[in-house]
């Protein structure tokens, strides 16, 4: 969690607003809610995987609009690539994103 803490503090220091981060996190939560209803599955549902991959263009668009978003974009895109279609990795990614938000908020973001 040291990485999440460092990144949360960094994006807060850079001036990234909470609402700008929550838009992406909200999409992650929607996917998570859908996946939590599925029991004993090892892979993401196809529509969940698709929605996760479609976050990448949104991240790019946000980074083009808001320069402070670029670092978060880089980290989240790497995480999305690492998740692939593995549900457990996806849930770990959501936990990581939530930790980043918490540290961002604690740092005044």
N, C-alpha and C positions, 0 to 999 in steps of 0.2 A: 504493500500500500504506500510505500515511500514514493513510488513513481506517481501515483494518483495525487498525493499530497503536493509534491513538487509541481506537477502540471496545474493543479487547481490554483496554487498560489501564483504561478507564472501567468496564467490567463487573467487572474484577478488584477495583478500588477499591470498587465498590458491594457487593462480597461475593458475587457470583454464583459458585456452585460449578461445578467442571468437569463433574461428572456431569450437572448440569442442562442444560448446553450440549451435551454429547455425545449425549444422547438425540435431539435434533433433527439433529445432524450425522450420526449413525448412519443416520437415514432418508435423508438426502441421499446418503450413500455407497451405500446399497442401490440407489437410483435410478441413480446414476452407474455402478455395476457393470453394471446391465442395459443402459444406454445405450452403454457402451464396447464391448459385443459387436456392436453394429450398425455396419456400415461404410458410409461415404459417404452418410449420411442428414443432412438439414438440419434436420428437425423431430423433436421428441421423440415417442416412441411414445405413443399415447393413454393407456395405463395409467401411463406415467411422468409424463405431464402431470397426470393425475388425482391420483396420489400426491403430486406436488409441491403442487398446489392444496390437498389435504387437510392439508398441514402447517400451513396458516393457522389452522384451528380449534385445532390442538394448541398452536400458539404462543400463541393467545389464552387458552387454558386454563392454560398454564404462567404467563403474565403475571398472570392473576387469582390464582393460587396463590402466586406468588413475585414480589413487587413489583420486585426487582432485575432481573427478566427482561424488563421492559417495553421498555427501550431496544433490546435485541436483537430483540425481537418486531417493533418498528417498522421496523428496518432490514431484517430478513429478509422481512417482508411486502412491502416496497417492491421488494426484489430479485426475489421470486417474481412479482410483477406485471410487472416489466421482462423477465423471462425469457420469459414467454408460452409458446410452443412451440418456441423457438429453441434447438437443442442447444448451439451454441457459447456462447451467453449462459448456459445452464445450467452448462456446464463452468467458465465464468468465475466464476459464483456459488459453485460448490463450492470453487474455489481461494480465493476471497475469504473464505468461511466458515472454511476451514482456516487461513488467515492470522490471522483473528480469534482462533481457538483457540490458535494458537501464541503470539501476543502476550499473550493472557489468561494462559496458563501461565507465560510468562516474567515476567509482572508479579506472580506469586505466586498466581494463581487456581487 
